[in-house]
Amino acid sequence: MKAKRLALPLVLIMVLSTLGIAYAAWTDYVDIEVEANMGSLTLAFDTFEPPYCRELHWRPEYGESLKDGEYLGKDVATCSVWVDDRVVDVHTGKDGYKTLNIDIFNAYPCLYVFTTFRLHNIGTIPLNIYEYVFSGGKYNSAGDLVHVLFFERTGAETYELYEDRNDNGVLDDGDVAVIWASIPFLTQYPQIEPCEHYKTEIDFHFLQESQQCHNYRIVVRVHAIQWNKLYEVIEAPLVTD
């Protein structure tokens, strides 16, 4: 009888030990680490082939073609172009610039200025260009800002730049169109693959309302979107901020 009493605690200890082992088995776990790398979409102005600008003029006897230089060989206006706002893609490590700046000194009506540049997809995702955004201002000979420039898209490839003549900070009926701009796309909404370049130009034509003896600075930024999302911006109102 005494032996049976001694055996009972041993049985309980063995049962509890078994339960403890089972409990440990049910609460075991394994750590799984997952690393996900997202792609990057980065469009930039390229300086491997630096941007450049040139003045042109038109005369009726030339028909529809423009000629390099100014009318009758004059050298009244000059232009210069450069890039800034450096950007580095986080995945590729490649760099470029986000902003193109064009200065036209001593601009006057009927002056044409063509600016040629290269865009570079320095990211890892194919992209489509869908919008050019213009800003800047008109300055007097002392370098003082006279009027801010606004822009309006007038077609698939054309834009008009307006002087904020009433200085109220918005584009309205008080403003005057002074520059017509055209981007001669090789294809509309061109697609650029990663690492590829796209060379194009912007053609500026100064209208009759532009004032002589002033300098214009035109700032250009280019909007792009990943290749499979283009429909979202061409079927909806275009972003212009």
C-alpha positions as CSV (number, residue, x, y, z in Angstrom):
1,M,0.0,0.0,0.0
2,K,2.8,2.3,0.9
3,A,4.5,1.5,-2.4
4,K,1.4,2.5,-4.3
5,R,1.3,5.8,-2.5
6,L,4.8,6.5,-3.5
7,A,4.1,5.6,-7.1
8,L,1.3,8.1,-7.5
9,P,3.4,11.2,-7.2
10,L,5.9,9.8,-9.6
11,V,3.2,9.2,-12.1
12,L,1.9,12.8,-11.7
13,I,5.4,14.1,-12.2
14,M,5.9,12.1,-15.4
15,V,2.5,13.3,-16.7
16,L,3.3,17.0,-15.9
17,S,6.7,16.6,-17.5
18,T,5.1,15.2,-20.7
19,L,2.6,18.1,-20.7
20,G,5.5,20.5,-20.3
21,I,7.2,19.1,-23.3
22,A,4.0,19.2,-25.3
23,Y,3.4,22.8,-24.3
24,A,6.9,23.8,-25.4
25,A,6.3,22.1,-28.7
26,W,3.1,24.0,-29.3
27,T,4.7,27.4,-28.6
28,D,7.8,27.0,-30.7
29,Y,8.3,29.5,-33.5
30,V,10.5,30.3,-36.5
31,D,11.8,33.7,-37.6
32,I,11.4,34.5,-41.4
33,E,13.1,37.6,-42.8
34,V,11.9,39.0,-46.1
35,E,13.7,41.9,-48.0
36,A,11.7,43.7,-50.7
37,N,13.4,46.2,-53.0
38,M,11.1,48.7,-54.7
39,G,11.9,50.2,-58.1
40,S,12.6,53.9,-58.6
41,L,11.3,56.4,-61.2
42,T,13.7,59.3,-61.7
43,L,13.8,61.5,-64.8
44,A,16.6,64.0,-65.0
45,F,18.2,66.5,-67.4
46,D,21.5,65.0,-68.6
47,T,24.8,66.9,-68.8
48,F,26.9,64.3,-70.7
49,E,25.7,66.2,-73.7
50,P,25.1,69.7,-72.3
51,P,22.0,71.7,-73.2
52,Y,22.5,74.6,-75.6
53,C,20.3,77.3,-77.2
54,R,20.5,79.5,-80.3
55,E,18.7,82.4,-81.8
56,L,16.8,82.2,-85.1
57,H,14.8,84.5,-87.3
58,W,12.2,84.3,-90.1
59,R,11.8,86.3,-93.3
60,P,9.0,86.0,-95.8
61,E,11.3,85.2,-98.6
62,Y,12.5,82.1,-96.7
63,G,9.1,80.6,-96.8
64,E,8.4,78.5,-93.7
65,S,12.0,77.9,-92.7
66,L,13.9,79.6,-90.0
67,K,17.5,80.8,-90.3
68,D,20.2,80.8,-87.6
69,G,21.1,84.1,-86.1
70,E,19.1,87.3,-85.9
71,Y,17.6,89.4,-88.7
72,L,20.1,91.0,-91.0
73,G,22.9,89.6,-88.9
74,K,22.2,91.7,-85.9
75,D,23.4,90.6,-82.5
76,V,20.8,92.2,-80.2
77,A,19.6,89.2,-78.1
78,T,21.6,86.5,-76.5
79,C,20.6,83.3,-74.7
80,S,22.2,80.9,-72.2
81,V,21.0,77.7,-70.7
82,W,22.0,75.6,-67.7
83,V,20.7,73.0,-65.3
84,D,20.4,72.8,-61.5
85,D,18.7,71.0,-58.6
86,R,20.9,67.9,-58.7
87,V,19.2,64.5,-58.0
88,V,20.7,61.1,-57.3
89,D,18.6,57.9,-57.8
90,V,18.6,55.8,-54.6
91,H,18.8,52.5,-56.5
92,T,21.1,53.1,-59.4
93,G,23.4,55.8,-57.9
94,K,23.1,57.8,-61.2
95,D,22.7,61.5,-61.0
96,G,21.2,64.3,-63.1
97,Y,19.3,67.6,-62.7
98,K,15.6,68.4,-62.2
99,T,15.5,71.9,-63.6
100,L,16.4,73.5,-67.0
101,N,17.0,77.3,-67.0
102,I,17.0,79.5,-70.1
103,D,18.0,83.1,-70.0
104,I,17.2,85.3,-73.0
105,F,18.7,88.8,-72.7
106,N,17.4,91.8,-74.7
107,A,14.4,89.8,-76.1
108,Y,12.1,91.4,-78.6
109,P,9.0,90.5,-80.7
110,C,9.5,87.9,-83.4
111,L,12.7,86.5,-81.9
112,Y,13.0,82.7,-81.9
113,V,15.1,80.8,-79.4
114,F,15.5,77.0,-79.7
115,T,16.8,75.1,-76.7
116,T,18.1,71.5,-77.2
117,F,18.7,69.1,-74.3
118,R,18.8,65.5,-73.3
119,L,16.6,63.7,-70.7
120,H,17.9,60.6,-68.9
121,N,15.9,57.9,-67.1
122,I,18.3,57.3,-64.2
123,G,15.8,55.1,-62.3
124,T,14.8,51.4,-62.7
125,I,11.3,51.8,-64.1
126,P,10.3,52.6,-67.7
127,L,8.5,56.0,-67.8
128,N,6.5,58.2,-70.1
129,I,6.8,62.0,-70.4
130,Y,3.4,63.6,-70.2
131,E,3.8,67.3,-69.3
132,Y,6.2,70.2,-69.4
133,V,5.9,72.8,-66.7
134,F,7.1,76.4,-67.2
135,S,7.7,79.2,-64.7
136,G,10.1,82.2,-64.5
137,G,9.9,85.9,-64.9
138,K,10.6,89.0,-66.9
139,Y,13.4,91.3,-65.6
140,N,14.6,94.8,-66.4
141,S,18.1,95.7,-67.3
142,A,19.0,96.2,-63.6
143,G,18.0,92.6,-62.8
144,D,14.8,93.5,-61.0
145,L,11.8,91.2,-61.4
146,V,9.1,93.0,-63.4
147,H,6.5,90.3,-63.9
148,V,6.2,86.6,-63.0
149,L,5.5,84.2,-65.9
150,F,2.6,81.7,-65.9
151,F,1.9,79.1,-68.6
152,E,-1.1,77.4,-70.2
153,R,-1.1,74.3,-72.3
154,T,-2.8,75.0,-75.6
155,G,-2.3,71.6,-77.4
156,A,-0.5,68.3,-77.3
157,E,2.8,70.0,-78.1
158,T,2.2,73.8,-77.5
159,Y,2.1,76.1,-74.6
160,E,1.7,79.9,-74.1
161,L,3.6,81.8,-71.4
162,Y,1.9,84.8,-69.9
163,E,3.2,87.8,-67.9
164,D,1.3,88.5,-64.7
165,R,0.7,92.1,-65.7
166,N,-1.7,92.7,-62.8
167,D,0.6,91.0,-60.3
168,N,-2.1,89.1,-58.5
169,G,-0.4,85.8,-58.6
170,V,-2.9,83.9,-60.7
171,L,-3.4,83.4,-64.4
172,D,-6.5,85.5,-65.4
173,D,-7.8,87.9,-68.0
174,G,-5.4,90.6,-66.9
175,D,-2.4,88.7,-68.0
176,V,-0.8,88.9,-71.5
177,A,0.7,86.1,-73.6
178,V,4.2,87.0,-74.5
179,I,5.9,83.7,-75.5
180,W,4.7,80.8,-77.5
181,A,6.5,77.4,-76.8
182,S,6.5,74.2,-78.8
183,I,8.0,70.8,-78.0
184,P,8.4,68.8,-81.3
185,F,7.9,65.3,-79.9
186,L,9.3,62.5,-81.9
187,T,6.3,60.6,-80.5
188,Q,3.6,62.0,-78.2
189,Y,4.1,61.0,-74.5
190,P,7.5,59.4,-75.4
191,Q,8.6,56.3,-73.3
192,I,12.1,56.2,-72.0
193,E,13.5,52.9,-70.7
194,P,15.9,52.7,-67.7
195,C,19.4,54.0,-68.6
196,E,18.1,55.4,-71.9
197,H,18.3,59.0,-73.1
198,Y,15.8,61.1,-75.0
199,K,17.0,64.2,-76.9
200,T,14.5,66.9,-77.8
201,E,14.1,70.7,-77.9
202,I,11.8,73.5,-76.9
203,D,11.1,76.2,-79.4
204,F,10.3,79.7,-78.1
205,H,8.7,82.4,-80.2
206,F,8.5,85.9,-78.7
207,L,5.1,87.5,-79.5
208,Q,4.2,91.1,-80.2
209,E,3.3,91.8,-76.6
210,S,6.8,90.9,-75.4
211,Q,8.7,94.1,-74.5
212,Q,12.1,95.1,-75.8
213,C,15.1,95.8,-73.6
214,H,14.0,93.1,-71.0
215,N,15.4,89.8,-70.0
216,Y,13.3,86.7,-69.7
217,R,14.2,83.7,-67.5
218,I,12.3,80.5,-68.3
219,V,12.4,77.6,-65.9
220,V,11.4,74.2,-67.2
221,R,10.6,71.0,-65.3
222,V,9.3,67.8,-66.9
223,H,6.7,65.5,-65.5
224,A,6.8,61.7,-66.1
225,I,4.9,58.7,-64.9
226,Q,5.6,55.0,-64.9
227,W,4.8,53.4,-68.2
228,N,1.8,51.4,-67.1
229,K,0.1,54.4,-65.5
230,L,0.1,56.8,-68.4
231,Y,-3.7,56.4,-68.9
232,E,-4.3,58.0,-65.5
233,V,-2.8,61.4,-66.5
234,I,-3.9,61.6,-70.2
235,E,-7.5,60.7,-69.4
236,A,-7.7,63.0,-66.4
237,P,-6.8,66.7,-66.1
238,L,-3.0,67.2,-66.4
239,V,-1.0,68.0,-63.3
240,T,0.7,71.4,-63.5
241,D,2.1,72.0,-60.1
